[in-house]
Amino acid sequence: MFRANAGQVTTRDGRQFYGMPKGYPDLSGFRNADGKAVFIEVKNEKGKLRPEQITFGNFLKSQPVLYGVARSVEEALAIVNS
């Protein structure tokens, strides 16, 4: 799994960096057993999805990948193991 930064980031010296598109999940990678792509949006117990995250999540749900929102390590593992 890899942690991805989405949207625009400004470095300490003022440079602009553009990461993944807005709404891209926090974690992405693949399941070693079968190579299936995995995307996980990480939220705390009160965290809400932003509109861009909902749109991106709906797109991922229409693809042959594993996607979900995890609010704990257990939920993240359940997404990977689904």
Secondary structure by P-SEA (a helix, b strand, c coil): cbbbbccccccccbbbbbccccccccbbbbccccbbbbbbbbbcccccccaaaaaaaaaaaaccbbbbbbccaaaaaaaaac
